[in-house]
């Protein structure tokens, strides 16, 4: 039995589990998960009724050597290792207040945003690393990370580029209204990179799309902005739309750009089922279409990476690179609207 | 000001801090830390008295744009994300009972062992990944991980190799006395690898030495034992004896062996200041000699890695490779006895 099957059966030993919670209890990408799920149904190991999954009698027999030892994920910090302390609770409160009228996520740009708590934890982590000072470049800011980071009053300057004019306007207006050191500009990563932004920043932050061509573009633009050795990048990557084989390619890209991976925290960021988030157009997502039931569990999470330049940073792409659809979609993008 | 200096000054904003706690609050290797520390003293930014460090008046001026926002590391799980739940508390109790007469760490093999809680968390993490079943290969087992894992009664078989006959005997005796499915054998990673152990195991677990030649040997021996694609490796690496440049080389090795890094949890394992641990010979460690004061804080921690084969695993070294001293020592091994 392979590991992914074991993870699924282990989870089902406690009884009936939502299929979306099962997705969260295993490490395969969505399309791989769906294959295993179909196989388990076909082999009469599991049964499913309106999105609730349980072991069949023969399934219980097959799983008899597996064990579920109960929960060992820390509920105090949601398994992230970071709590929101007194100081950051106040920043969280102000952040929530500012972003409450944020533009809704739209399907055309594959948008989606992580929870406010997740954003604050990112700021804490970057602060702990000594990286919250200086100049920060943000590529794509559906998460409105720039606002949370600026509320600490530590970054010298935050510069945001985003393809979505609504977000750029929202950020620039918030910056003006609340006196935050942020500047946002409309920019599509496919365009040639503005010369004046090169080699000016200490760190970058991004939540890239997860296709290989898209990642190449996001990383290359982000890396072009960094000053040099010691500069760092922070970003989230899922296991859901990026299989382990894709991660292998991603890690090679990071190496080739001259960066070492220093951190990789699983499920650090959660995309909440919020009325302005991408769950509103979930019926367009392949995983939802294929399962035939709507989400009832916050299953979309990402691993938080930190990378640091040990050589002069080397973007993989320079100049314009038009790839359109390919930026957003490949055979693993099962949580991206089709 | 570079990031490491900022991390140190950030930590000192609360007042006097032990130099060993400072080591734990920054990301540089021990030799790099010591350089920065000397520089801060020379520039009259910090002062030190019997191992206690504080900012000078001019230091406070220089640090005036930095902020310490208080602790945001989760105390409930020690920042690891994993708690020891009811089931594992019982395993921890039995593990402690069995290992209480463990052989002391000896300097000749650069031994040292992580806390019992840290070992249990490793077992939980491996279980969560669906990797605790099947055959487990352990290269070097000062931590007595094999005993904790076997106490779950899940692994089909655990095979341990260690250079230290005392440990091998201890493990084999414990296995016999408590009916655990573990077998241990004396083996030095420099020797040619036993043919009968090749391609037989599902996962490996190791805490390698941290020199590049030593890592090559540990990884190569461990990787030789794995069955193929999907097999995984678990190990700890510090930032203290392995700089970011060394990590960059390590990540390249992992890639070249055909593995993707799937997890990397900072400070997952702590080496406690226990009377049988390597702190008993701390006066032989370069960092202690250089600082001139004994440790008063559990500063030696490691990042826990998980790697998974996406190609047929390819060891970097085959056959015998005699390198002696070089296995254990390089210019970064400042927590290794000289």
Contacts between the chains, C-beta under 8 A, distances in Angstrom:
chain1	res1	chain2	res2	distance
A	2	B	230	6.4
A	3	B	129	6.9
A	3	B	130	4.1
A	3	B	131	6.2
A	3	B	230	6.5
A	3	B	232	7.9
A	4	B	130	7.0
A	5	B	130	8.0
A	6	B	130	3.9
A	6	B	133	6.3
A	7	B	128	7.9
A	7	B	129	7.3
A	7	B	130	4.0
A	10	B	127	8.0
A	10	B	130	6.4
A	26	B	130	7.6
A	27	B	129	6.6
A	27	B	130	7.7
A	27	B	262	7.3
A	65	B	133	7.3
A	65	B	154	8.0
A	66	B	133	7.2
A	67	B	127	7.9
A	67	B	152	7.3
A	67	B	154	6.2
A	69	B	85	6.9
A	69	B	87	4.3
A	69	B	88	6.6
A	69	B	124	7.6
A	69	B	127	6.5
A	69	B	152	7.6
A	70	B	85	5.2
A	70	B	86	6.6
A	70	B	87	5.6
A	71	B	85	6.3
A	72	B	82	5.4
A	72	B	83	5.7
A	72	B	84	7.1
A	72	B	85	4.7
A	72	B	88	6.4
A	72	B	124	4.5
A	72	B	128	7.4
A	73	B	81	6.7
A	73	B	82	6.9
A	73	B	83	7.6
A	74	B	74	6.1
A	74	B	76	5.6
A	74	B	77	3.7
A	74	B	80	7.6
A	74	B	81	5.4
A	74	B	82	6.3
A	74	B	83	4.8
A	75	B	83	7.9
A	76	B	74	5.5
A	76	B	76	3.9
A	76	B	77	6.9
A	77	B	74	3.7
A	77	B	76	6.9
A	77	B	77	6.5
A	77	B	81	6.7
A	79	B	81	4.1
A	79	B	82	7.4
A	80	B	74	7.6
A	80	B	81	6.0
A	81	B	73	6.7
A	81	B	74	5.5
A	81	B	77	6.7
A	81	B	79	4.1
A	81	B	80	5.9
A	81	B	81	4.8
A	81	B	265	7.9
A	82	B	72	5.4
A	82	B	73	6.9
A	82	B	74	6.3
A	82	B	79	7.4
A	83	B	72	5.8
A	83	B	73	7.6
A	83	B	74	4.8
A	83	B	75	7.9
A	84	B	72	7.1
A	85	B	69	7.0
A	85	B	70	5.2
A	85	B	71	6.3
A	85	B	72	4.7
A	86	B	70	6.6
A	87	B	69	4.3
A	87	B	70	5.6
A	88	B	69	6.6
A	88	B	72	6.4
A	124	B	69	7.6
A	124	B	72	4.5
A	127	B	10	7.9
A	127	B	67	7.9
A	127	B	69	6.5
A	128	B	7	7.9
A	128	B	72	7.4
A	129	B	3	6.9
A	129	B	7	7.3
A	129	B	27	6.6
A	130	B	3	4.1
A	130	B	4	6.9
A	130	B	5	7.9
A	130	B	6	3.9
A	130	B	7	4.0
A	130	B	10	6.4
A	130	B	26	7.5
A	130	B	27	7.7
A	131	B	3	6.2
A	133	B	6	6.3
A	133	B	65	7.3
A	133	B	66	7.2
A	152	B	67	7.3
A	152	B	69	7.6
A	154	B	65	8.0
A	154	B	67	6.2
A	230	B	2	6.5
A	230	B	3	6.5
A	232	B	3	7.9
A	239	B	262	7.8
A	244	B	260	5.1
A	244	B	262	6.6
A	244	B	308	5.7
A	244	B	310	5.6
A	245	B	260	7.6
A	245	B	310	5.2
A	247	B	260	4.8
A	247	B	261	7.7
A	247	B	262	7.0
A	248	B	255	7.4
A	248	B	259	8.0
A	248	B	260	4.1
A	248	B	310	4.8
A	251	B	251	6.9
A	251	B	255	6.2
A	251	B	260	6.2
A	251	B	261	6.1
A	252	B	255	6.1
A	255	B	248	7.4
A	255	B	251	6.3
A	255	B	252	6.1
A	255	B	255	6.5
A	259	B	248	8.0
A	260	B	244	5.1
A	260	B	245	7.6
A	260	B	247	4.8
A	260	B	248	4.1
A	260	B	251	6.2
A	261	B	247	7.7
A	261	B	251	6.1
A	261	B	261	6.6
A	261	B	264	6.6
A	262	B	27	7.3
A	262	B	239	7.8
A	262	B	244	6.6
A	262	B	247	7.0
A	262	B	264	7.9
A	263	B	264	6.1
A	263	B	266	5.7
A	264	B	261	6.6
A	264	B	262	7.9
A	264	B	263	6.1
A	264	B	264	3.9
A	264	B	265	7.9
A	265	B	81	7.9
A	265	B	264	7.9
A	265	B	265	6.9
A	265	B	266	7.9
A	266	B	263	5.7
A	266	B	265	7.9
A	308	B	244	5.7
A	310	B	244	5.6
A	310	B	245	5.3
A	310	B	248	4.8
